[in-house]
Amino acid sequence: MAVPKRLQFSSFRSRIIAWLVLLLLAVLGTVFFSVNRSTYDNTRAVIDDNLAIGRDVFQRLIEEREDSFKITFRALALDFAFRTAYNTGDFDTMLSVSENLLGRTENADMLMVVDYDYRMIADTSGMYPPESEFPWTWLLEAAEDDEDFETSSFILMDGTAYHVVAVPILTPLVDGWILVGQRLDGNYVYSLKDIITSDVTIMALDANGSGKPVATTLPAAQAEDLAANFDMYFAGGSATGMLDLDGEEFVSLNSPLVSRPEFAMVALIQQSLP
């Protein structure tokens, strides 16, 4: 029996609609994929630019702090009263003088005085007694190799990171060093986040490359994920990494602070991809 014309037309129209729907879905799928890819690429480009700016700001702040400390303590190391106290060899006097200097220095959190034989003369933190060996001999070895007998670096003391500057005590030859440091703790990284609008993590690395956050603006669960997988994210010294931290993707820029065989420290500038 012949199919009614109306039903034939309806079937043909359904086929046309079906093909149009399929074609539209294909076009929309292509457009969606293209827009999604473009959005992702643009987002990554913006984040990468922000991270690079954040790293530059961080490095500039470090350089400005170094310059400020050097200018201040060059003058103090040449001060007649300071050199007189240093030459007495009286440890209590030097500790009192050091605490006084520290109290008058903006943004300084610790001050040490070390003689030319790398022995402690004064330590405002109270961790290292007089005549004990200065723990970071490589720091003063670098100062000895410098034409001005100055140096700066980063150390880890009692689980806290410090940015340290060393300037020589001249009498008139080099007779020791004043070391002044600023803590890179939670307060520091949060103040930095306010400036660069990115998360900041200071990581201490062991000889195997495994990392431990010593200061971070990340929540505890994300910091734990970062510590557990840092060597995977930045294997081979990679500058950037995509980090899955407690279910949230982060783009992270790795900025080395100090690199030694037994110890290293890096700053991570981070932004959430979502």
C-alpha positions in Angstrom: 0.0 0.0 0.0 1.2 3.4 -0.9 2.4 5.8 1.9 0.3 8.9 2.1 2.0 12.0 0.7 1.6 13.9 3.9 3.5 11.2 5.8 6.2 11.1 3.1 6.7 14.9 3.4 6.7 14.7 7.2 9.4 12.0 7.1 11.5 14.0 4.7 11.2 17.1 6.9 12.2 15.1 9.9 15.3 13.9 8.1 16.2 17.4 7.2 15.6 18.6 10.7 17.7 15.7 12.1 20.6 16.5 9.7 20.4 20.2 10.6 20.4 19.4 14.3 23.5 17.1 13.8 25.2 19.8 11.7 24.4 22.4 14.3 25.7 20.2 17.1 28.9 19.6 15.1 29.4 23.3 14.5 28.6 24.2 18.1 31.0 21.5 19.3 33.7 22.8 17.2 33.0 26.4 18.3 32.9 25.3 21.9 36.2 23.4 21.7 37.8 26.4 19.9 36.5 28.9 22.4 37.4 26.7 25.3 40.9 26.2 24.0 41.3 29.9 23.3 40.0 30.8 26.8 42.4 28.4 28.4 45.3 29.7 26.3 44.4 33.3 27.2 44.0 32.5 30.8 47.4 30.8 30.9 49.0 33.7 29.1 47.5 36.2 31.7 48.5 34.0 34.6 52.0 33.5 33.2 52.4 37.2 32.8 51.1 37.8 36.4 53.5 35.2 37.8 56.5 36.7 35.9 55.5 40.2 37.3 55.2 38.7 40.8 58.6 37.1 40.6 60.2 40.4 39.4 58.5 42.3 42.2 59.8 39.7 44.7 63.3 39.8 43.4 63.3 43.6 43.4 62.1 43.7 47.0 65.0 41.3 47.9 67.5 43.5 46.1 66.2 46.7 47.8 66.4 45.0 51.2 70.0 43.9 50.5 71.0 47.4 49.4 69.4 48.9 52.5 71.1 46.5 54.9 74.5 47.0 53.2 74.3 50.7 53.4 73.2 50.7 57.0 75.8 48.1 58.3 78.7 49.4 56.2 78.5 52.5 58.3 77.9 50.6 61.5 80.9 48.4 60.9 83.1 51.5 60.5 81.7 53.1 63.6 84.4 53.8 66.2 82.2 52.8 69.2 81.3 49.5 67.5 84.9 48.7 66.7 86.0 49.6 70.2 83.4 47.2 71.7 84.3 44.5 69.2 88.0 44.8 70.1 87.3 44.3 73.8 86.4 40.7 73.2 83.7 41.0 75.8 80.8 38.8 74.6 78.2 40.4 76.8 79.1 43.8 75.6 78.9 42.7 71.9 75.5 41.1 72.5 74.2 44.2 74.1 75.6 46.3 71.2 74.1 43.9 68.6 70.6 43.9 70.2 70.8 47.7 70.2 71.7 47.8 66.5 68.9 45.3 65.7 66.4 47.4 67.5 67.3 50.4 65.4 67.2 48.6 62.0 64.0 48.5 60.1 62.8 45.1 58.8 65.7 43.3 60.5 64.8 40.2 62.6 68.2 38.8 63.6 71.8 40.0 63.9 75.0 38.0 64.3 78.7 39.1 64.7 81.3 36.6 63.6 85.1 36.8 63.8 87.5 36.1 60.9 87.9 32.5 62.1 84.1 32.0 61.7 83.5 31.9 65.4 80.3 33.4 66.9 80.8 36.6 68.9 77.1 37.6 69.3 73.8 36.1 68.2 70.6 38.0 69.0 68.5 34.9 68.4 70.3 33.2 71.3 70.7 29.9 69.3 74.5 30.0 69.0 76.7 30.7 72.0 79.9 32.7 71.8 82.9 31.0 70.3 80.8 28.3 68.7 81.4 27.7 65.0 79.3 29.8 62.6 76.9 27.2 61.0 76.9 28.5 57.4 80.7 28.7 56.6 79.9 28.7 52.8 78.3 32.1 53.3 81.5 33.7 54.7 83.6 31.9 52.1 81.6 33.7 49.5 82.2 37.0 51.3 85.9 36.4 51.3 85.8 35.8 47.5 84.0 39.2 47.0 86.1 42.3 46.3 84.1 44.2 49.0 84.0 41.1 51.3 80.2 41.3 51.3 77.6 38.7 50.4 74.0 37.8 50.7 72.0 34.6 50.6 69.2 32.6 52.2 69.5 30.3 55.2 67.2 28.1 57.2 67.5 28.6 61.0 65.3 26.7 63.4 62.8 25.9 60.6 62.5 29.5 59.5 63.9 31.0 56.3 66.0 34.2 56.5 67.3 36.5 53.9 70.8 37.4 55.2 73.4 40.0 54.3 77.0 40.0 55.5 79.2 43.1 55.6 82.9 43.1 56.9 84.2 44.6 60.1 87.3 46.5 59.1 90.0 47.3 61.6 91.3 48.4 59.0 91.7 44.9 57.5 88.8 42.4 57.5 88.5 41.2 61.1 85.0 39.6 61.0 81.5 40.2 59.8 78.1 41.6 60.8 75.3 39.4 59.5 71.8 40.8 59.5 68.7 38.9 58.4 65.0 39.3 57.7 62.5 36.4 58.3 60.7 35.0 55.3 57.8 33.8 57.4 54.0 33.7 57.2 53.7 37.5 57.7 56.3 38.1 55.0 54.6 35.9 52.3 51.1 37.3 53.1 52.4 40.9 52.8 54.0 39.9 49.5 50.7 38.4 48.3 48.9 41.7 49.0 51.4 43.3 46.6 51.5 40.8 43.8 48.0 39.2 44.2 49.5 35.7 43.8 50.0 33.0 46.3 53.6 32.7 47.6 55.4 29.7 49.0 59.0 29.5 50.3 60.2 25.9 49.9 63.3 24.4 51.6 64.7 21.5 49.6 66.8 18.6 50.8 69.7 16.9 48.9 67.2 14.6 47.1 65.1 17.5 45.8 62.1 16.9 48.1 60.5 20.1 49.3 59.0 21.4 52.5 57.0 24.7 52.7 58.6 26.9 55.4 56.2 29.8 54.7 53.1 29.8 52.5 49.8 31.5 51.8 48.2 28.2 50.7 45.7 26.4 53.0 47.2 23.5 55.0 45.8 20.7 52.8 47.2 22.3 49.6 50.6 22.9 51.3 50.7 19.2 52.3 50.0 18.2 48.6 52.7 20.5 47.5 55.3 19.1 49.9 54.4 15.5 48.9 54.7 16.0 45.2 57.1 19.0 44.7 59.9 16.8 43.2 57.4 15.5 40.6 56.1 19.0 39.6 59.6 20.4 39.2 61.7 17.4 38.2 64.8 18.5 36.4 64.7 22.0 37.6 61.6 23.0 35.6 60.7 26.7 35.9 57.0 26.2 35.8 54.6 23.5 36.9 50.9 22.6 36.8 50.0 21.6 40.3 46.9 19.7 41.4 46.7 20.8 45.0 43.8 19.3 47.0 41.7 19.1 43.8 42.5 22.6 42.6 44.8 23.3 39.7 47.6 25.9 40.2 50.1 27.4 37.8 53.4 27.8 39.7 56.6 29.7 38.8 59.7 28.4 40.5 62.3 31.1 41.4 65.5 29.7 43.0 66.8 31.5 46.0 69.9 29.4 46.9 71.2 26.2 45.5 73.8 24.1 47.2 74.5 20.3 47.1 73.2 19.8 50.7 70.6 22.5 50.8 68.4 24.6 48.5 65.6 27.1 48.8 63.1 28.4 46.2 60.2 30.8 46.1 57.0 29.6 44.3 54.7 32.3 42.8 51.3 30.7 42.2 47.9 31.3 40.9 44.8 29.2 40.7 43.8 28.2 37.2 40.0 27.9 37.8 
